[in-house]
Amino acid sequence: MSIRRRTLYVIGGIITLLLVVTISFRLLSGSEGGNTLNKQQEQGNAPINNAELPIATEPDSQPEIKQGTQVKVDQVGYGTAHAKFAIVEGELPSGAEFSLVDSNGNTMFTGSLSEPLADAASQKTIRRADFSSFQTAGEYKLLVAGAGSSYPFVIGDTPYDDALATLLRSYTLQRSGVTIDDPITKLKQTAGHLQDAQAEIFFDDGVSHKGDLIDVSGGWYDAGDYGKYIPPAAVTVAQLLLAYDLNPEAFPAGQLKLPEGLKTANSSLPDILEEVRYELEWMLRMQRADGAVYHKVSGSAWTGFVTPDTDTQTRYVYGLSTYGTAQFAGATALAARIYKPFDEKFSNRLLAAAEKAQSYLSANEAAVFRQDPMQDNGSGGYGKQTDAEERMWALAELFRTTGNSSYSDVLTSRFDYLLKSSPQAVNWANAQLLGQWAYYRAEKADEQWKELIRTAVIDRAKELVARSEADGYFNLLNAEEYTWASVKSGAAYGCILLIANLMKPEEASFRATALEQLHHVFGRSATGFSYVTGIGSQFPLEPHHRINAATGVLIPGLVVGGPNRYGGDPDMDAVKDRLAPAMAYLDVRGSYSSNEYAIDYNAPVILLASFFAKE
């Protein structure tokens, strides 16, 4: 097992605690000291004399508390006009207070902590520090006597811009089949898996023939391994394109600073669309002539922690499924709409592929997931035996893109129950919400169906808001949901709230609760980790990621799985029974059940971050 390396910051200086505050000061202030200082700050934003702040210090006899261990904040920051909460852990006296200190050590704001709350998922006692009314841009820490200080964070109008670009850029460094010489991360990598241009079909079904060679080169490596899979690819592409569609201003030209040779010459595409196109080109290669889409590409055995170019085993094309084919249709129909203003020829290719996939689905109404012996010996399974949510999504996207009522007729007759039912968080095995949103936004959508969808989504959002309010950290996961990819799941729940907010903009709680989920991803978590490499002050240093392990370069912007109370790898299995659900996380290389990255983990986080960027 690798040894965790972590640099913990210490509280800068201990100020002497004032034991006596004169009665005359209180009489002049007209109120209790803490409230008076808040008023002074709100009126003039002037620094507050530290000598007036008994709550900003700790007695000399108290042991030093390491930075960020008990005072948890979004380690990226908070929007100037957004709600701002920190979480303070541990036993503290009634009436405990907090102070906000700028980078020069000036105390800028003070307030009282909430009453203690018992948080079920972390099994901790917590209090909340609300500094929402403070709206001065800058870098700050939050101090609490007896609990120490937070990590530094910023307050500003666009605090997530850099994090958004970092999250997106990680896809570039996951590209298969290209040489990478990145001046920013210093990653130097020889093109790997060039044998994907002549991958072998693994099975024979009368259409595909075992041993035939096809070109399935390109695309992104799915996770910490070197497999490439249609289900996570499709929902990842969809969420990234949705992020662009909802807020294109969050994705300016040159945002990703793409390494030399990795941007198409003279391309007019925004960087996000340039990057997504690389994955779409691979997806198009995965479709066979009858419209069906193959399931995945990988070797027949798991590799060690080696670079892509040294994995020279034969690569195989495994399986196909109706659910994956439907996901492909949904993603390419959506993409056809997004790319049309930039490249009509590519848009037409995408739409033709989507329609061909739908033709295959129409001719094959039964759900099929092909599973051959040894298919999963060197790659993830991603198996699903049903396909209703994905078929619904495909039809909705095709209806929105083409306006052809034949798609909506099938959709509203065969999948009506999914259109009007409570949406689930988007994941590789459930695309229901994507279908509901596509139909809701279709120009020719029926108003009655739109209202049914709106009711279902808004009712679900209200349930989620109530769940967040009951959680000490404002998270949307209940204790049972801290499982594989819990961080992604929490962010995906937040995306339901974003869609609800678009349907009912006047409901401020939807937007606010969605933002709380981003704060969790960026470090306001029970473990104290930002679950994104290179973002924040405390982030994963040893993700289960072959490129990182083999090159020694920690690629920034990789969202890891996060707390997983059920385990699934030897490292986590050894400790899971001693950890609370929200604490079941290990920053060690071997914990692939809690510390592995995947492309679909980043997608809802990018959607959240982009929604609150460039507002």
Beta strands, then each sheet from edge to edge (+ up, - down):
strand 1: 71-72
strand 2: 77-79
strand 3: 85-89
strand 4: 97-102
strand 5: 107-112
strand 6: 117-119
strand 7: 124-130
strand 8: 138-144
strand 9: 148-149
strand 10: 153-156
strand 11: 180-181
strand 12: 188-189
strand 13: 199-201
strand 14: 213-214
strand 15: 228-229
strand 16: 294-299
strand 17: 315-320
sheet 1: 1+ 3- 7+ 6-
sheet 2: 2+ 10+ 8- 4+ 5-
sheet 3: 2+ 10+ 8- 9+
sheet 4: 11+ 12-
sheet 5: 14+ 13- 17- 16+ 15-
end
